[in-house]
Amino acid sequence: MLSLRQFQQFLAVAETMNFRRAAERLNMAQPPLTAAIRQMEKELDVRLFERSNRITGLTAAGEVLRQEALRTIAQAERAVAMAKRAGKGSIGTLRIGFVASAVRHLVPHIVAAFRQTHPMVVLELEEATTARQIAALMAERMDVGIAALPVPAGAEAHVSTRLLVESRLIAAIPADHPLALTPSSPLALASLANESWVLFPGGEGPGLYATILRACAEAGFAPRVAQRAVQMETIIGLVATGLGVALVPELFRSSNRDGVIFRDLAGTGTPVPYRVGLAWREGRSSAVLSSFLQSAGSLNKVTSLR
């Protein structure tokens, strides 16, 4: 089988039609180059060049080899370039999970910024709760998550995190509820003690769930859950139907959902923090992941949910 070096030697002679000039191009002496071409013809058992006292042209076999040699060298150069890009995180595939609450305000910024600098990286996006993202990270079905922090206590030793944005939770109240009469003034968290609540299952977002329960406990009560739903959008929809009150990220204030009034919280147990950050499996590293972490991490200074 011919080597890349042999292809290069052959092409130099084919392009110059002169052993001396070809040898100068290759920075080698002429006799070894002449011997190399003869060895190639011997290996292939064909004549590559038409000769008299000098080279006059390529044979039919030589012309075919010239075309294929050009393709082979171009492919080899592409392979080297692609390998270098992969090593720098410029190409590859990245599987990204994200919580639904980050869809409108965070995910577009992160994805757009990364695509601008890494257009050849394929991004596979999947909406998933924090708990499902952690499970996927641990099973190596996902490379990085955009999750509500903190992660479950049992996963802290295996999952690395980086805070992106920090906001707070506010109260979502049915528009016809007495507590909705003064939306511009803060509402004491303790005022929700006797209300029915719409809350997500603790197993889907254990960190945020624990944060809410802790805040309510500080305010002197435990939420009386009447209805559970996984997604914040669904929770707000259920509040609009009058099923109960809820705590939701402040970013949803701009949703202008009919039937719901949003109020800031005050008093004991507040503010109730809402943190979103990157999560990835400890010890799992790749150039593409490192590039994404660096790109997404740079946005935490300019992206705010407050």
C-alpha positions in Angstrom: 0.0 0.0 0.0 1.3 3.4 -0.9 2.1 5.9 1.8 1.1 9.5 2.0 4.8 10.4 1.4 4.8 8.4 -1.8 1.6 10.1 -2.9 3.3 13.5 -2.2 6.4 12.5 -4.2 4.3 11.3 -7.1 2.2 14.5 -7.2 5.3 16.7 -7.1 6.7 15.0 -10.2 3.2 14.9 -11.9 2.8 18.7 -11.3 6.3 19.7 -12.4 7.0 17.1 -15.0 10.6 17.3 -13.9 12.5 15.3 -11.3 14.9 18.1 -10.4 12.2 20.7 -9.8 10.1 18.1 -7.9 13.0 17.2 -5.7 13.6 20.8 -4.9 10.0 21.2 -3.9 10.2 18.2 -1.6 13.6 19.4 -0.2 15.3 16.1 -1.2 17.9 15.0 -3.6 16.9 13.9 -7.1 18.3 10.3 -7.1 16.1 9.2 -4.1 13.1 10.7 -5.7 13.7 9.0 -9.0 14.2 5.7 -7.2 11.0 6.3 -5.2 8.9 6.7 -8.4 10.4 3.6 -9.9 9.6 1.7 -6.7 6.0 2.9 -6.9 5.7 1.7 -10.5 7.1 -1.6 -9.5 4.7 -1.9 -6.6 1.7 -1.0 -8.8 3.1 -3.0 -11.8 2.2 0.0 -14.1 4.0 2.8 -15.8 2.9 6.2 -14.3 4.8 8.5 -16.7 5.4 8.7 -20.4 9.2 9.1 -20.8 11.7 9.7 -23.6 14.8 11.6 -22.5 12.5 13.4 -20.1 9.0 13.1 -18.7 6.5 14.0 -21.4 3.2 13.2 -19.6 1.2 10.9 -17.5 0.0 7.5 -18.6 -3.7 6.6 -18.2 -2.8 4.8 -15.0 -0.8 7.9 -13.9 -3.7 10.2 -14.4 -6.0 8.0 -12.4 -3.4 7.9 -9.6 -3.0 11.7 -9.7 -6.7 12.3 -9.2 -6.9 9.7 -6.4 -3.7 10.9 -4.7 -5.2 14.5 -4.6 -8.3 13.1 -2.9 -6.3 11.0 -0.5 -4.1 13.8 0.6 -7.0 16.2 0.9 -8.8 13.7 3.1 -5.8 13.1 5.2 -5.4 16.9 5.7 -9.1 17.1 6.6 -8.7 14.2 9.1 -5.8 16.1 10.8 -7.8 19.3 10.9 -10.9 17.6 12.3 -8.9 15.9 15.0 -7.4 19.2 16.0 -10.8 20.8 16.1 -12.1 17.9 18.2 -9.2 18.3 20.6 -10.1 22.0 21.0 -13.8 21.3 21.5 -14.8 22.8 18.1 -16.6 19.8 16.8 -18.6 16.9 18.3 -21.9 16.3 20.0 -23.2 17.6 23.3 -26.3 16.4 25.0 -27.9 19.1 27.1 -30.8 18.9 29.5 -32.7 21.9 30.8 -35.5 22.7 33.2 -38.6 24.2 31.6 -38.3 27.4 33.6 -35.0 28.2 31.8 -36.5 27.9 28.3 -37.4 31.5 27.6 -34.9 33.4 29.6 -31.7 31.4 29.8 -31.4 28.5 27.3 -31.7 30.8 24.2 -28.8 33.0 25.4 -26.6 30.0 26.2 -27.3 28.1 22.9 -26.9 31.2 20.7 -23.6 32.2 22.3 -22.2 28.7 22.0 -23.4 28.2 18.4 -21.8 31.4 17.4 -18.3 30.2 18.4 -18.8 26.5 17.9 -21.0 26.1 14.8 -19.8 22.5 14.1 -20.8 21.1 17.4 -24.2 19.3 17.3 -26.4 20.2 20.3 -29.0 17.7 21.4 -31.4 19.5 23.7 -33.8 17.8 26.1 -36.3 19.3 28.5 -36.1 17.5 31.9 -36.6 18.1 35.5 -33.6 18.5 37.7 -33.9 15.0 39.2 -34.2 13.4 35.7 -31.2 15.4 34.5 -29.1 14.1 37.5 -30.1 10.6 36.7 -29.2 11.0 33.0 -25.9 12.5 34.0 -25.1 9.6 36.3 -26.0 7.1 33.6 -24.0 9.1 31.0 -27.0 9.7 28.8 -26.5 13.4 29.2 -23.4 15.5 29.2 -24.5 18.7 31.0 -27.7 20.0 32.5 -29.2 23.4 33.1 -30.8 22.6 36.4 -32.5 24.1 39.5 -29.9 24.2 42.3 -29.0 22.7 44.7 -28.8 19.2 43.3 -30.1 16.3 45.5 -27.8 15.7 48.5 -27.0 12.2 47.4 -25.7 13.4 44.1 -23.4 16.2 45.4 -20.4 13.9 45.6 -20.8 12.9 42.0 -22.1 16.0 40.2 -20.3 19.3 39.8 -22.3 22.5 39.6 -21.8 26.1 38.6 -24.3 28.9 39.4 -25.5 30.8 36.4 -28.2 33.0 37.7 -29.9 33.6 41.0 -33.5 34.9 41.4 -36.2 34.5 43.9 -39.6 32.9 44.2 -42.8 35.0 44.2 -46.4 34.1 45.0 -48.9 33.1 42.3 -52.4 33.7 43.4 -55.8 33.3 41.7 -56.9 36.7 40.4 -60.3 36.5 42.3 -58.6 35.6 45.6 -58.7 38.1 48.4 -54.9 38.1 48.6 -54.8 39.3 45.0 -56.4 42.6 45.8 -53.2 44.5 46.4 -50.7 43.1 43.9 -48.2 45.9 44.2 -47.5 45.4 47.9 -45.4 42.5 49.3 -47.2 39.6 50.8 -46.1 37.9 53.9 -45.2 34.2 53.3 -47.1 33.3 56.4 -50.3 34.6 54.8 -50.3 31.5 52.7 -50.4 29.1 55.7 -54.1 28.3 55.4 -54.3 28.2 51.6 -54.4 25.2 49.3 -51.1 24.9 47.4 -50.2 23.7 43.9 -46.7 22.2 44.2 -44.4 20.1 42.1 -43.5 16.5 43.3 -40.5 16.6 45.6 -38.8 13.9 43.7 -38.6 15.9 40.5 -36.8 18.9 42.0 -35.7 17.9 45.4 -33.3 20.8 46.0 -35.9 23.5 45.2 -38.6 21.5 47.0 -36.5 21.5 50.1 -35.9 25.2 49.8 -39.6 25.9 49.6 -40.4 23.7 52.6 -37.7 25.2 54.7 -38.9 28.7 53.9 -42.5 27.8 54.9 -41.2 26.1 58.1 -39.4 29.4 59.0 -42.7 31.2 58.4 -44.4 28.8 60.8 -46.3 26.4 58.6 -46.2 23.4 56.2 -47.8 23.8 52.8 -51.2 22.1 52.5 -50.8 20.6 49.0 -54.0 20.2 47.1 -52.6 19.6 43.6 -49.3 18.5 42.2 -47.8 19.3 38.7 -44.3 18.9 37.3 -43.9 22.0 35.1 -44.1 25.6 36.4 -46.3 26.6 33.4 -48.8 23.9 34.4 -48.6 25.0 38.0 -49.5 28.6 37.0 -52.3 27.3 34.9 -53.8 25.4 37.8 -53.5 28.5 40.0 -55.5 30.4 37.3 -58.3 27.8 37.7 -58.5 28.5 41.4 -57.1 25.2 42.6 -54.6 27.0 45.0 -51.6 29.2 45.4 -48.0 28.5 44.5 -44.5 29.8 44.6 -42.9 30.3 41.2 -39.7 31.9 39.8 -39.9 35.6 39.5 -39.3 35.4 35.7 -42.9 34.2 35.3 -44.2 37.6 36.3 -43.8 38.7 32.7 -45.9 35.8 31.4 -49.1 38.0 31.7 -51.2 34.8 32.4 -54.9 35.6 32.7 -56.4 34.6 36.0 -53.2 34.9 38.0 -51.8 37.7 40.1 -48.1 37.6 41.1 -47.0 39.2 44.4 -43.6 39.6 46.0 -43.0 37.9 49.2 -41.9 39.4 52.5 -41.4 38.6 56.1 -40.0 35.5 57.9 -38.7 32.8 55.5 -38.1 35.2 52.6 -36.6 35.9 50.2 -37.0 32.3 48.9 -34.0 31.9 46.5 -34.3 30.3 43.0 -31.0 29.3 41.5 -30.3 27.9 38.1 -26.9 26.5 37.2 -24.9 24.0 35.1 -24.5 20.5 36.3 -22.2 17.8 35.0 -20.8 14.5 36.2 -17.7 14.8 38.3 -14.7 13.5 36.5 -16.4 13.4 33.1 -14.5 15.7 30.8 -14.2 16.4 27.1 -13.0 19.3 25.1 -16.6 20.0 23.8 -17.9 20.0 27.4 -15.2 22.2 28.6 -15.8 24.7 25.8 -19.5 24.7 26.6 -19.0 25.2 30.3 -16.7 28.2 29.6 -19.1 29.7 27.1 -22.2 29.3 29.3 -20.3 30.4 32.4 -19.4 33.7 30.8 -23.1 34.6 30.6 -23.7 34.7 34.3 -22.4 38.2 34.5 -24.9 39.5 31.9 -27.9 37.3 32.4 -30.2 38.1 35.3 -33.6 36.8 36.3 -34.1 39.5 38.9 
